[in-house]
Amino acid sequence: MRILVATDAWRPQVNGVVRSLESLSQSARALGAEIDFLTPRDFMAFPMPSYPEISLALATPRAVRRRLASGYDHVHIATEGPIGLATRAVCLRDGRCFTTSFHTRFPEYIHARSRLPVGLSYAALRRFHNAGAGVMVSTPSLARELDGRGFRRLLRWSRGVDHGVFSPRAATALDFPRPIFLYAGRLAVEKNIEAFLALDLPGTKLVAGDGPARASLEARFPDGHFLGLKNSRELAALYASSDVFVFPSRTDTFGMVLLEAMACGLPVAAYPVMGPLDVVGASGAGALDEDLRAAALAARDIPRAAARAHALSFTWENCARQFLDNIAYARGAASLGGVGVEALRNSGEERHPVDKRQPIQP
């Protein structure tokens, strides 16, 4: 099967969406599927104002149609940006079956910057996604939220981690006072990083990553050590050499860095919200508490082996298999016309719908 994934998120961005798509492509190949990408590199593009690492493509339906003419069995739209919008328009006009995925809670991000009511943004996203044959979501918590907002045909699609790169074996000496509390990820207002940096903790606070909030965070929290952008192997060394991974975000839909940290044997401290609740939950690999300081201190007592063991249950092979099964399921539902998903549910043939009563299975 040849699949075209349309995504506005691509290199040089370094985030969970980009890393997930790249890993998906590699694992899907072993399962007999070929995944190509339609990205900002295929169009003229310009840097997003105030966030230059994000490229906004000048995508047009005509250009998308030319790309599709090379022959693809399915189209998956990963993002809701210019490329996603142009691809959606072509698929709808040509009667082509497509699926989408919901990666980012943009309504909350936009609200944090502009105070635009989240309901307005969700209405636009609902219209975007409900036009497809299925919406892939990473966790049951996200599925429940989107279901309550009127999103339809929600399908489970978990994530994986490279257990070879992200491993306790990556540990190295860090010349900082112990204990070392680490955050890694994009430095932006929606990540709530100040909640971590403002904590009264012993030892050292390290911040790996870059983004529009870096300068202000460095100015406000001079006791934090800002290490800048790191590649996967450099991140693995930081994870494996630190004592606690602190994840202060309240808006992430999953949190790939949680898996990476745990795979390196690094216990997690986080709020009990979407993402940590699904990825860490009651696994014993981390401490979840509305008091983030209490969580960070409690996580120091968690055995590193417990974190690693939990992360081993998440693999990119399973992620790719779920993705391909979701496509087969969605195409089958679409072929039933108006009956669609309900017919498959009633027949017992549904493969990967999100069961709202059960915790996510990697």
C-alpha positions as CSV (number, residue, x, y, z in Angstrom):
1,M,0.0,0.0,0.0
2,R,1.3,3.5,-0.9
3,I,0.2,6.2,1.5
4,L,0.7,9.9,1.2
5,V,0.9,11.8,4.5
6,A,0.2,15.5,4.2
7,T,1.9,17.4,7.1
8,D,2.7,21.1,7.8
9,A,5.0,20.0,10.6
10,W,8.4,19.0,9.2
11,R,12.1,19.6,9.6
12,P,13.7,21.8,10.7
13,Q,11.0,21.6,13.4
14,V,11.9,19.2,16.1
15,N,8.8,18.1,17.9
16,G,6.7,15.0,18.7
17,V,4.7,15.2,15.5
18,V,7.8,15.2,13.2
19,R,9.5,12.5,15.2
20,S,6.4,10.3,15.2
21,L,5.9,10.6,11.4
22,E,9.5,9.8,10.7
23,S,9.4,6.7,12.9
24,L,6.1,5.7,11.6
25,S,7.5,5.6,8.0
26,Q,10.4,3.4,9.0
27,S,8.3,0.9,10.9
28,A,5.5,0.8,8.3
29,R,8.0,-0.2,5.6
30,A,8.7,-3.5,7.5
31,L,4.9,-4.1,7.4
32,G,4.7,-3.8,3.6
33,A,3.5,-0.2,3.4
34,E,5.3,2.7,1.7
35,I,4.7,6.2,3.3
36,D,5.6,9.4,1.4
37,F,5.3,12.9,2.8
38,L,3.9,16.1,1.4
39,T,5.6,18.8,3.4
40,P,6.5,22.5,3.3
41,R,9.7,21.5,1.4
42,D,7.4,20.7,-1.6
43,F,6.2,24.3,-1.8
44,M,7.3,27.8,-1.6
45,A,7.1,28.7,2.1
46,F,7.8,31.5,4.5
47,P,8.7,31.5,8.2
48,M,5.7,31.9,10.6
49,P,5.8,35.4,12.2
50,S,7.1,35.2,15.8
51,Y,7.9,31.4,15.3
52,P,10.4,31.3,12.4
53,E,11.3,27.6,12.8
54,I,7.7,26.8,11.5
55,S,7.3,27.1,7.8
56,L,4.0,28.1,6.3
57,A,3.6,26.6,2.9
58,L,2.0,28.3,-0.1
59,A,0.1,25.1,-0.8
60,T,-2.5,25.0,-3.6
61,P,-5.0,22.3,-4.6
62,R,-3.5,22.2,-8.0
63,A,-0.1,21.3,-6.7
64,V,-1.6,18.7,-4.3
65,R,-3.5,17.1,-7.2
66,R,-0.3,16.9,-9.3
67,R,1.4,15.0,-6.4
68,L,-1.6,12.6,-6.0
69,A,-1.5,11.8,-9.7
70,S,1.7,9.7,-9.1
71,G,-0.6,7.1,-7.5
72,Y,-1.4,6.6,-3.9
73,D,-3.8,4.1,-2.3
74,H,-4.7,6.4,0.7
75,V,-4.2,9.9,1.9
76,H,-3.7,10.8,5.6
77,I,-3.7,14.4,6.7
78,A,-1.6,14.9,9.8
79,T,-2.0,18.7,10.4
80,E,-4.6,21.4,10.0
81,G,-2.3,24.0,8.3
82,P,-2.1,25.2,4.7
83,I,-1.0,21.8,3.4
84,G,-3.7,20.0,5.3
85,L,-6.4,22.4,4.1
86,A,-5.3,22.1,0.5
87,T,-5.1,18.3,0.6
88,R,-8.5,18.1,2.3
89,A,-10.1,20.3,-0.4
90,V,-8.7,18.0,-3.2
91,C,-9.8,14.8,-1.5
92,L,-13.3,16.2,-0.9
93,R,-13.6,17.5,-4.5
94,D,-12.3,14.3,-6.0
95,G,-14.3,11.9,-3.7
96,R,-11.0,10.4,-2.4
97,C,-11.1,8.7,1.0
98,F,-8.8,10.2,3.6
99,T,-8.1,10.1,7.3
100,T,-6.8,12.7,9.7
101,S,-5.0,12.8,13.0
102,F,-5.4,15.2,15.9
103,H,-2.0,15.9,17.4
104,T,-2.1,19.3,19.0
105,R,-4.5,21.2,21.1
106,F,-4.3,24.4,19.0
107,P,-7.4,26.0,20.6
108,E,-5.7,26.1,24.0
109,Y,-2.4,27.3,22.4
110,I,-4.2,30.1,20.5
111,H,-6.2,31.0,23.7
112,A,-2.9,31.3,25.7
113,R,-1.6,33.8,23.1
114,S,-4.7,35.7,22.1
115,R,-7.5,34.8,24.5
116,L,-9.7,33.7,21.6
117,P,-12.4,31.4,23.0
118,V,-11.4,27.8,22.6
119,G,-15.0,26.9,21.5
120,L,-14.5,28.9,18.3
121,S,-11.3,27.1,17.4
122,Y,-12.7,23.7,18.2
123,A,-15.7,24.4,15.9
124,A,-13.3,25.0,13.0
125,L,-11.2,21.9,13.8
126,R,-14.4,19.8,14.2
127,R,-15.4,20.8,10.7
128,F,-11.9,20.0,9.3
129,H,-11.7,16.5,10.9
130,N,-15.3,15.3,10.6
131,A,-15.1,15.4,6.8
132,G,-12.7,12.5,6.8
133,A,-13.2,8.8,7.2
134,G,-11.6,8.7,10.7
135,V,-9.7,10.8,13.2
136,M,-6.7,9.1,14.8
137,V,-6.0,10.2,18.4
138,S,-3.2,9.1,20.7
139,T,-5.0,8.6,24.1
140,P,-8.4,7.8,25.5
141,S,-8.4,11.1,27.4
142,L,-8.1,13.0,24.2
143,A,-10.8,10.8,22.6
144,R,-13.2,11.5,25.4
145,E,-12.6,15.3,25.2
146,L,-13.0,15.3,21.4
147,D,-16.1,13.1,21.5
148,G,-17.7,15.6,23.9
149,R,-16.9,18.4,21.4
150,G,-18.7,16.6,18.6
151,F,-15.7,14.9,16.8
152,R,-16.7,11.7,15.1
153,R,-15.1,8.4,14.0
154,L,-12.3,8.5,16.6
155,L,-9.6,5.8,16.3
156,R,-6.8,4.9,18.7
157,W,-3.2,5.5,17.5
158,S,-0.6,5.3,20.2
159,R,3.1,6.1,19.9
160,G,6.4,4.3,20.3
161,V,10.0,5.0,21.3
162,D,13.4,3.8,20.0
163,H,14.6,1.6,22.9
164,G,18.0,1.4,21.4
165,V,18.7,5.1,21.3
166,F,16.8,6.0,24.4
167,S,18.4,3.6,26.9
168,P,20.0,3.8,30.3
169,R,23.2,2.9,28.5
170,A,23.4,6.4,27.2
171,A,24.3,7.8,30.7
172,T,27.2,10.1,31.0
173,A,28.7,12.4,33.6
174,L,26.9,15.7,34.2
175,D,28.8,18.3,36.0
176,F,25.9,19.8,38.0
177,P,24.9,19.5,41.7
178,R,22.5,16.6,42.4
179,P,19.7,15.9,42.2
180,I,19.2,16.9,38.6
181,F,15.7,17.8,37.5
182,L,15.3,17.9,33.7
183,Y,12.7,19.4,31.3
184,A,13.1,18.7,27.5
185,G,10.8,20.1,24.8
186,R,9.7,23.2,23.0
187,L,10.1,26.4,25.0
188,A,6.7,28.1,24.4
189,V,4.0,29.6,26.6
190,E,1.7,26.6,26.2
191,K,4.2,24.3,27.8
192,N,3.9,26.0,31.2
193,I,7.7,25.7,31.8
194,E,7.7,28.4,34.4
195,A,5.8,26.1,36.7
196,F,8.8,23.9,36.7
197,L,11.4,26.6,36.9
198,A,9.6,28.4,39.8
199,L,9.7,25.2,42.0
200,D,11.8,25.3,45.2
201,L,13.9,22.2,44.5
202,P,17.3,21.0,45.7
203,G,20.1,20.5,43.2
204,T,19.9,21.6,39.6
205,K,17.2,22.4,37.0
206,L,18.1,21.7,33.4
207,V,16.1,22.8,30.3
208,A,16.8,21.2,26.9
209,G,15.2,22.7,23.9
210,D,14.5,26.0,22.2
211,G,11.5,28.1,21.2
212,P,10.0,31.6,21.4
213,A,9.8,31.7,25.2
214,R,13.5,30.9,25.8
215,A,14.8,34.5,26.2
216,S,12.1,35.5,28.6
217,L,12.5,32.3,30.7
218,E,16.2,32.7,30.9
219,A,15.7,36.3,32.1
220,R,13.1,35.3,34.7
221,F,14.8,32.2,36.0
222,P,18.6,32.7,36.1
223,D,19.1,29.7,38.3
224,G,17.9,27.4,35.5
225,H,20.5,25.9,33.1
226,F,19.3,26.3,29.5
227,L,21.2,23.8,27.2
228,G,19.6,24.6,23.9
229,L,18.4,22.3,21.2
230,K,19.7,18.7,21.4
231,N,19.5,15.8,19.0
232,S,18.2,12.4,20.0
233,R,21.4,10.9,21.2
234,E,22.3,14.1,23.2
235,L,18.8,14.0,24.7
236,A,19.2,10.3,25.6
237,A,22.4,11.1,27.5
238,L,20.6,13.9,29.4
239,Y,17.6,11.6,30.3
240,A,19.8,8.7,31.3
241,S,22.1,11.0,33.5
242,S,19.4,13.0,35.3
243,D,17.4,12.1,38.4
244,V,13.8,13.2,37.5
245,F,12.1,14.3,34.4
246,V,9.6,17.2,35.2
247,F,6.8,17.6,32.7
248,P,4.8,20.8,33.6
249,S,2.6,20.9,30.5
250,R,-1.2,20.8,30.9
251,T,-2.0,20.9,27.2
252,D,-0.1,18.1,25.5
253,T,-2.1,15.4,23.9
254,F,0.5,12.7,24.5
255,G,4.1,13.9,25.4
256,M,6.7,11.9,23.4
257,V,9.4,13.1,25.8
258,L,7.7,11.1,28.6
259,L,8.3,7.9,26.7
260,E,11.9,8.9,25.9
261,A,12.7,9.8,29.5
262,M,11.2,6.6,30.8
263,A,13.0,4.5,28.2
264,C,16.3,5.9,29.6
265,G,15.2,4.9,33.1
266,L,14.3,8.4,34.2
267,P,11.2,8.6,36.4
268,V,8.6,11.3,35.5
269,A,7.0,14.0,37.6
270,A,3.9,15.6,36.1
271,Y,0.4,17.0,36.7
272,P,-2.4,14.4,36.6
273,V,-3.8,15.6,33.2
274,M,-4.2,14.4,29.7
275,G,-0.9,12.9,28.4
276,P,0.7,11.9,31.7
277,L,-2.5,10.2,32.9
278,D,-2.5,8.0,29.8
279,V,1.2,7.5,29.2
280,V,2.3,7.2,32.9
281,G,-0.9,6.6,34.8
282,A,-0.6,4.1,37.6
283,S,2.3,2.3,36.0
284,G,4.7,3.2,38.9
285,A,7.0,4.9,36.4
286,G,6.3,8.3,37.6
287,A,4.6,10.6,40.2
288,L,1.5,12.6,39.2
289,D,0.3,15.3,41.5
290,E,-1.3,18.7,41.3
291,D,1.5,19.8,43.6
292,L,4.3,19.6,41.0
293,R,7.0,20.0,43.6
294,A,5.7,17.1,45.6
295,A,5.6,15.0,42.4
296,A,9.2,15.9,41.6
297,L,10.4,15.0,45.1
298,A,8.4,11.7,45.1
299,A,9.7,10.7,41.7
300,R,13.3,10.6,43.1
301,D,12.3,7.4,45.0
302,I,11.0,5.5,41.9
303,P,13.3,2.8,40.7
304,R,14.8,3.5,37.3
305,A,14.1,0.0,36.3
306,A,10.4,0.6,36.7
307,A,10.5,3.5,34.3
308,R,12.4,1.6,31.7
309,A,10.1,-1.5,32.0
310,H,7.0,0.6,31.4
311,A,8.5,2.3,28.3
312,L,9.4,-1.1,26.8
313,S,5.7,-1.7,26.2
314,F,5.5,1.1,23.7
315,T,7.0,0.2,20.3
316,W,7.0,1.9,16.9
317,E,6.1,-1.4,15.3
318,N,2.8,-1.4,17.3
319,C,2.3,2.2,16.4
320,A,2.7,1.5,12.7
321,R,0.4,-1.5,12.8
322,Q,-2.3,0.5,14.5
323,F,-2.0,3.2,11.9
324,L,-2.3,0.8,9.0
325,D,-5.2,-1.1,10.7
326,N,-7.0,2.2,11.3
327,I,-6.7,3.0,7.6
328,A,-8.1,-0.4,6.6
329,Y,-10.9,0.1,9.0
330,A,-11.7,3.6,8.0
331,R,-11.7,2.7,4.3
332,G,-14.0,-0.2,5.0
333,A,-16.4,2.0,7.0
334,A,-16.4,4.6,4.2
335,S,-17.3,2.0,1.6
336,L,-20.5,1.3,3.6
337,G,-21.6,4.8,2.8
338,G,-24.0,6.4,5.3
339,V,-24.0,3.3,7.6
340,G,-20.3,3.5,8.1
341,V,-18.9,3.2,11.5
342,E,-22.1,2.1,13.2
343,A,-22.4,-0.9,10.9
344,L,-18.9,-2.1,11.7
345,R,-19.6,-1.6,15.5
346,N,-22.7,-3.6,15.3
347,S,-21.0,-6.4,13.3
348,G,-18.2,-6.6,15.8
349,E,-15.5,-6.0,13.2
350,E,-14.2,-2.7,14.5
351,R,-10.5,-2.9,14.9
352,H,-9.1,0.1,16.8
353,P,-11.9,2.4,18.0
354,V,-11.1,4.1,21.3
355,D,-12.8,2.3,24.1
356,K,-13.5,5.1,26.6
357,R,-13.8,2.6,29.5
358,Q,-10.3,1.2,29.1
359,P,-6.8,2.6,29.6
360,I,-4.8,2.9,26.4
361,Q,-2.8,-0.1,25.4
362,P,0.5,0.6,23.7
